[in-house]
């Protein structure tokens, strides 16, 4: 049976997707005094292995809402990261202290995306303007000149909700993007990646290892990222292997033994295989429906910019929606797209692609050349700061603010 929301409930903003982008948008909007209804098809915050890096500007954005203290308690502050030749031990270390005069947070925080979402979800539970609905799947969305109607289903019961705007933060397989028939142009990288979490203390056995390390090995590459009481390893595997074979205990064990030989088998907390895409929509605003995060753009995870880019989308968009809610013109939604799309293209997708290409290089001579070039950057304070301003996503945000 279909029920329709009444006029009092129409005066709100709808959000689809209960990941970090949707939840942060809800926190921002309710902080402005704007009611929201967020629908998420999963029964609770997803525990799947996903992003884990929070960059300095994201910490700046979250600071006013009491998120950071809990993030610090659940994560690991990391001021240095490195590129490393695992065969020779040669490495280049980048230290975020070089941008300490530009940000209150001259470090990355390594905190699992699920933990970040749990923190934001708890905060929203105490916010009377937030209506957060899990186990609720979006079926359709129709907009008119004054608002958006969505049809959802919860426990086999259909309901129609209406809001003044709809934020589509429903991920790379976005239902909203599909229903609007918005092209998602780009490509898919040929290799697959296996993401593995293990309690094995790599830092105790690999000399000079940073908490975030991107490594070349003889016939490929991998990365190691430290979290509280565990490490996350991104492993690449031969194309001839099926996903099932790549996820097998013996295959993962062999790849981890190649990284750090151990007399005991590695304990695995969780594992996941995925393909990497680089894709982007033509524009982020479609009438009163706005795309954000993975629904609008996908990139290689190398450099940890995907989730952060989505948080920056939410920050920019909610600022515009708050102004429109209080009387400003709808053209601000065009500005949202103009400010965020080129940054995603030039500063996120392109940079992540360059990071990936650098680490997938197999030619030893080219690797040595790259290492020398990166070392030259670290030895020049001006160039090092410029590089870190870009890789930490600060430069992109400042560039976006100049677009009008």
C-alpha positions as CSV (number, residue, x, y, z in Angstrom):
1,X,0.0,0.0,0.0
2,X,1.3,3.5,-1.0
3,X,1.2,6.3,1.5
4,X,2.0,10.0,0.6
5,X,3.9,12.4,2.9
6,X,2.1,15.5,3.9
7,X,3.1,19.1,3.2
8,X,5.0,19.5,6.5
9,X,7.3,16.8,5.4
10,X,7.9,18.3,2.0
11,X,9.9,21.1,3.5
12,X,13.1,19.1,3.7
13,X,16.0,17.8,1.6
14,X,16.1,14.2,0.5
15,X,19.3,12.2,0.5
16,X,19.9,8.8,-1.0
17,X,22.9,6.8,0.2
18,X,24.1,6.3,3.8
19,X,27.8,6.4,3.1
20,X,30.2,9.2,4.2
21,X,29.0,11.6,1.6
22,X,25.3,11.3,2.3
23,X,25.8,11.3,6.1
24,X,28.1,14.3,6.0
25,X,25.6,16.1,3.8
26,X,22.9,15.4,6.4
27,X,25.1,16.6,9.2
28,X,25.9,19.9,7.4
29,X,22.2,20.5,6.4
30,X,20.8,19.8,9.8
31,X,23.5,22.1,11.2
32,X,22.1,24.8,9.1
33,X,18.6,24.1,10.5
34,X,17.4,22.3,7.4
35,X,15.4,19.1,7.9
36,X,16.6,16.0,5.9
37,X,15.4,12.5,5.2
38,X,18.2,10.0,4.2
39,X,17.3,6.6,2.8
40,X,19.8,3.7,2.7
41,X,19.0,0.2,1.4
42,X,21.5,-1.5,3.8
43,X,20.2,-2.3,7.3
44,X,23.0,-0.4,9.0
45,X,26.3,1.3,8.3
46,X,28.2,-0.9,5.7
47,X,31.2,-2.8,7.2
48,X,32.7,-3.5,3.7
49,X,36.4,-2.7,3.2
50,X,36.4,0.6,1.6
51,X,38.3,3.9,2.0
52,X,40.5,4.6,5.0
53,X,42.3,7.9,4.4
54,X,41.1,11.3,5.6
55,X,43.1,14.2,4.3
56,X,43.7,17.6,6.0
57,X,40.9,19.7,4.3
58,X,38.4,17.0,5.1
59,X,39.4,17.2,8.8
60,X,38.9,21.0,8.6
61,X,35.4,20.5,7.2
62,X,34.4,18.0,9.8
63,X,35.9,19.9,12.8
64,X,32.9,22.1,13.6
65,X,30.6,19.1,14.0
66,X,32.5,17.2,16.7
67,X,33.5,14.4,14.3
68,X,37.3,14.7,14.6
69,X,37.7,13.8,18.2
70,X,36.1,10.4,17.6
71,X,38.0,10.0,14.3
72,X,41.2,10.5,16.2
73,X,40.2,7.9,18.8
74,X,39.4,5.4,16.1
75,X,42.2,6.2,13.6
76,X,45.9,6.8,13.3
77,X,47.5,10.2,12.6
78,X,50.1,9.9,9.9
79,X,52.4,12.7,9.0
80,X,54.7,10.8,6.6
81,X,54.2,8.5,3.7
82,X,56.6,7.0,1.3
83,X,57.3,5.5,-2.2
84,X,59.6,2.5,-1.8
85,X,61.5,0.0,-3.9
86,X,60.7,-3.1,-1.9
87,X,63.6,-5.1,-3.5
88,X,66.3,-2.6,-2.7
89,X,64.8,-0.8,0.3
90,X,65.3,2.6,-1.4
91,X,62.6,5.0,-0.6
92,X,61.4,8.6,-0.7
93,X,59.6,10.0,2.3
94,X,57.1,12.9,2.1
95,X,56.4,14.7,5.4
96,X,53.3,16.8,5.8
97,X,55.0,19.1,8.3
98,X,55.9,21.1,5.1
99,X,52.2,22.3,5.0
100,X,51.9,23.0,8.7
101,X,51.6,26.7,7.9
102,X,48.6,26.1,5.6
103,X,46.4,23.8,7.7
104,X,45.6,23.1,11.3
105,X,45.9,19.4,10.4
106,X,49.3,18.7,8.8
107,X,48.7,14.9,8.7
108,X,46.4,12.3,7.3
109,X,44.2,10.2,9.6
110,X,43.9,6.5,8.7
111,X,40.4,5.6,9.8
112,X,38.2,3.0,8.2
113,X,35.3,4.4,6.3
114,X,32.9,2.2,8.3
115,X,34.1,3.8,11.5
116,X,33.7,7.3,10.1
117,X,30.1,6.5,9.0
118,X,29.3,5.0,12.5
119,X,30.5,8.3,14.1
120,X,28.4,10.4,11.8
121,X,25.4,8.2,12.2
122,X,25.6,8.4,16.0
123,X,25.7,12.2,15.8
124,X,22.7,12.3,13.5
125,X,20.7,10.1,15.9
126,X,20.7,13.0,18.4
127,X,19.7,15.5,15.7
128,X,15.9,16.1,15.7
129,X,16.0,17.5,12.1
130,X,17.5,14.2,10.8
131,X,15.3,11.3,9.6
132,X,17.7,8.5,8.8
133,X,16.0,5.4,7.3
134,X,18.0,2.2,6.9
135,X,16.7,-0.9,5.1
136,X,14.9,1.5,2.8
137,X,15.5,1.1,-0.9
138,X,14.9,3.8,-3.5
139,X,12.6,2.7,-6.3
140,X,12.2,5.9,-8.4
141,X,12.5,9.7,-8.4
142,X,10.4,12.3,-10.2
143,X,11.0,16.0,-10.0
144,X,9.0,19.1,-10.9
145,X,9.7,22.8,-10.7
146,X,9.2,22.9,-6.9
147,X,10.6,19.7,-5.6
148,X,11.3,15.9,-5.9
149,X,9.2,12.9,-5.2
150,X,10.8,9.6,-4.5
151,X,9.2,6.2,-4.1
152,X,10.9,3.9,-1.5
153,X,10.2,0.5,-0.1
154,X,10.8,-0.6,3.5
155,X,9.9,-4.1,4.7
156,X,7.8,-4.6,1.5
157,X,5.8,-1.4,2.3
158,X,6.1,1.3,-0.4
159,X,6.0,5.0,0.6
160,X,6.3,8.2,-1.3
161,X,8.4,11.0,0.1
162,X,8.8,14.6,-1.2
163,X,11.5,17.2,-0.6
164,X,12.6,20.4,-2.1
165,X,15.8,18.8,-3.4
166,X,17.4,15.4,-3.7
167,X,21.1,14.7,-3.1
168,X,22.1,11.5,-4.9
169,X,25.0,10.1,-2.9
170,X,24.2,6.5,-3.7
171,X,27.6,5.4,-5.0
172,X,29.2,4.2,-8.2
173,X,26.1,2.1,-9.2
174,X,23.8,5.1,-8.5
175,X,20.1,4.3,-9.1
176,X,19.4,8.0,-9.5
177,X,22.1,8.4,-12.1
178,X,20.8,5.4,-14.0
179,X,17.2,6.5,-13.9
180,X,18.1,10.0,-15.2
181,X,20.1,8.2,-18.0
182,X,23.2,10.2,-17.2
183,X,26.2,8.9,-19.1
184,X,29.1,7.9,-16.9
185,X,32.0,8.3,-19.2
186,X,35.4,6.9,-18.6
187,X,37.2,3.5,-18.4
188,X,38.1,0.5,-16.3
189,X,41.6,-0.4,-15.5
190,X,42.6,-3.9,-16.7
191,X,44.0,-5.2,-13.4
192,X,42.1,-6.3,-10.4
193,X,43.0,-5.5,-6.8
194,X,42.6,-7.5,-3.6
195,X,42.3,-5.5,-0.4
196,X,43.3,-7.5,2.7
197,X,43.2,-6.6,6.4
198,X,45.6,-8.4,8.7
199,X,46.9,-7.9,12.3
200,X,50.4,-8.8,11.1
201,X,52.8,-6.0,12.3
202,X,54.7,-5.2,9.1
203,X,56.4,-2.2,10.7
204,X,58.2,-4.5,13.1
205,X,59.8,-6.6,10.3
206,X,60.3,-4.1,7.4
207,X,62.9,-1.5,8.3
208,X,62.0,2.1,7.6
209,X,58.4,1.3,6.7
210,X,56.0,4.3,6.9
211,X,52.4,4.0,8.0
212,X,51.4,4.6,4.4
213,X,53.8,3.0,1.9
214,X,53.5,2.5,-1.9
215,X,55.8,-0.3,-3.0
216,X,57.4,-1.7,-6.1
217,X,58.3,-5.3,-6.0
218,X,60.1,-7.4,-8.6
219,X,57.1,-8.1,-10.9
220,X,54.5,-5.8,-9.6
221,X,53.5,-3.5,-6.8
222,X,51.5,-3.3,-3.6
223,X,50.7,-0.8,-0.9
224,X,50.6,-1.1,2.9
225,X,48.5,1.2,5.1
226,X,48.5,1.1,8.9
227,X,45.4,1.3,11.0
228,X,45.1,0.9,14.7
229,X,46.1,-2.7,15.6
230,X,46.1,-3.8,11.9
231,X,47.4,-3.2,8.5
232,X,45.7,-3.0,5.1
233,X,47.4,-4.4,2.1
234,X,46.4,-3.7,-1.5
235,X,47.6,-6.6,-3.7
236,X,47.6,-6.9,-7.4
237,X,47.3,-10.3,-9.1
238,X,47.8,-11.9,-12.5
239,X,44.8,-11.5,-14.9
240,X,44.7,-15.2,-15.5
241,X,43.4,-15.7,-12.0
242,X,39.7,-15.6,-11.4
243,X,38.4,-13.5,-8.5
244,X,37.8,-16.7,-6.5
245,X,41.3,-17.8,-7.1
246,X,42.7,-14.4,-6.2
247,X,40.8,-14.5,-2.9
248,X,41.8,-18.0,-2.0
249,X,43.7,-18.4,1.3
250,X,46.8,-19.9,-0.5
251,X,47.0,-17.1,-3.0
252,X,46.8,-14.3,-0.4
253,X,49.2,-16.1,1.9
254,X,51.8,-16.4,-0.9
255,X,51.5,-12.7,-1.8
256,X,51.9,-11.6,1.8
257,X,54.8,-14.0,2.3
258,X,56.4,-12.4,-0.7
259,X,56.1,-9.0,1.0
260,X,57.3,-10.2,4.4
261,X,58.3,-13.8,5.0
262,X,56.8,-15.2,8.2
263,X,57.1,-18.6,9.9
264,X,53.4,-18.5,10.7
265,X,50.4,-18.1,8.3
266,X,49.0,-14.6,8.1
267,X,45.7,-14.1,9.9
268,X,43.2,-12.4,7.7
269,X,40.4,-10.2,9.1
270,X,38.7,-9.5,5.8
271,X,39.3,-9.4,2.1
272,X,37.8,-8.0,-1.0
273,X,38.5,-8.0,-4.7
274,X,37.5,-5.1,-6.9
275,X,38.2,-3.4,-10.2
276,X,39.2,0.3,-10.4
277,X,37.4,2.8,-12.6
278,X,37.9,6.4,-13.7
279,X,34.6,7.9,-14.7
280,X,32.7,11.2,-14.4
281,X,29.3,12.6,-15.3
282,X,29.0,15.6,-17.6
283,X,27.5,17.8,-14.9
284,X,26.5,17.3,-11.2
285,X,23.2,19.2,-11.1
286,X,20.1,18.1,-12.9
287,X,17.3,20.3,-11.9
288,X,16.6,19.7,-8.3
289,X,18.5,16.5,-8.3
290,X,22.2,16.8,-7.4
291,X,24.9,14.1,-7.7
292,X,27.8,13.9,-5.3
293,X,30.7,11.5,-4.5
294,X,30.9,8.2,-6.4
295,X,27.6,8.9,-8.0
296,X,29.3,11.7,-9.9
297,X,32.9,10.5,-10.2
298,X,35.1,7.5,-9.7
299,X,38.9,7.3,-9.5
300,X,41.8,5.1,-8.6
301,X,42.1,4.7,-4.8
302,X,45.9,5.4,-5.1
303,X,46.4,8.5,-3.0
304,X,43.2,8.1,-1.0
305,X,41.3,10.9,-2.7
306,X,38.0,9.2,-3.6
307,X,36.1,9.4,-0.3
308,X,37.6,12.8,0.4
309,X,36.5,14.2,-2.9
310,X,33.0,13.1,-2.1
311,X,33.1,14.8,1.3
312,X,34.3,18.0,-0.5
313,X,31.3,17.7,-2.9
314,X,29.0,17.4,0.1
315,X,30.6,20.4,1.8
316,X,30.3,22.6,-1.3
317,X,26.8,21.5,-2.2
318,X,25.3,21.9,1.2
319,X,26.7,25.5,1.4
320,X,24.8,26.2,-1.9
321,X,21.6,24.6,-0.7
322,X,21.7,26.5,2.6
323,X,21.9,29.8,0.6
324,X,19.0,28.7,-1.7
325,X,17.0,27.6,1.3
326,X,17.3,31.1,2.6
327,X,16.3,32.9,-0.6
328,X,19.3,32.7,-3.0
329,X,18.9,31.8,-6.7
330,X,18.8,28.2,-8.0
331,X,21.7,29.1,-10.3
332,X,24.0,28.3,-7.3
333,X,23.5,24.7,-8.3
334,X,25.2,25.4,-11.6
335,X,28.1,26.9,-9.7
336,X,28.3,23.7,-7.6
337,X,28.9,21.7,-10.8
338,X,31.3,24.3,-12.2
339,X,33.4,24.3,-9.1
340,X,33.5,20.6,-8.4
341,X,33.6,18.8,-11.8
342,X,36.8,20.3,-13.1
343,X,38.5,19.6,-9.7
344,X,37.4,16.0,-9.9
345,X,38.8,15.8,-13.4
346,X,42.1,17.6,-13.0
347,X,43.0,17.2,-9.3
348,X,41.4,13.9,-8.3
349,X,40.9,11.5,-11.3
350,X,44.0,12.7,-13.2
351,X,46.2,12.7,-10.1
352,X,45.0,9.3,-8.9
353,X,45.7,8.0,-12.4
354,X,49.2,9.4,-12.3
355,X,49.7,7.8,-8.9
356,X,48.6,4.4,-10.3
357,X,50.7,4.6,-13.4
358,X,53.8,5.5,-11.3
359,X,53.3,2.4,-9.1
360,X,52.4,0.0,-11.9
361,X,55.6,0.8,-13.8
362,X,57.7,-2.4,-14.1
363,X,60.8,-1.1,-15.9
364,X,63.7,-0.9,-13.4
365,X,65.3,2.0,-15.1
366,X,62.1,4.0,-15.2
367,X,61.5,3.2,-11.5
368,X,64.9,4.5,-10.6
369,X,64.3,7.6,-12.6
370,X,61.0,8.2,-10.8
371,X,62.5,7.6,-7.4
372,X,65.2,10.2,-8.2
373,X,62.6,12.7,-9.4
374,X,60.6,12.2,-6.3
375,X,63.6,12.5,-4.1
376,X,64.5,15.8,-5.8
377,X,61.1,17.1,-4.9
378,X,61.5,16.2,-1.2
379,X,64.9,18.0,-1.1
380,X,63.5,21.2,-2.4
381,X,61.2,22.8,0.3
382,X,59.3,24.9,-2.2
383,X,58.6,22.0,-4.6
384,X,57.9,19.7,-1.7
385,X,55.3,22.0,-0.2
386,X,53.7,22.5,-3.6
387,X,53.5,18.7,-4.2
388,X,52.0,18.1,-0.8
389,X,49.4,20.9,-1.2
390,X,48.2,19.1,-4.3
391,X,48.4,15.5,-3.0
392,X,46.6,16.6,0.2
393,X,43.8,18.1,-1.9
394,X,44.2,21.6,-0.5
395,X,45.2,23.1,-3.9
396,X,42.2,21.7,-5.6
397,X,39.8,23.2,-3.1
398,X,41.4,26.7,-3.3
399,X,41.3,26.4,-7.1
400,X,37.5,25.6,-6.9
401,X,36.8,28.6,-4.8
402,X,38.1,30.9,-7.5
403,X,35.6,29.6,-10.0
404,X,32.4,31.7,-10.3
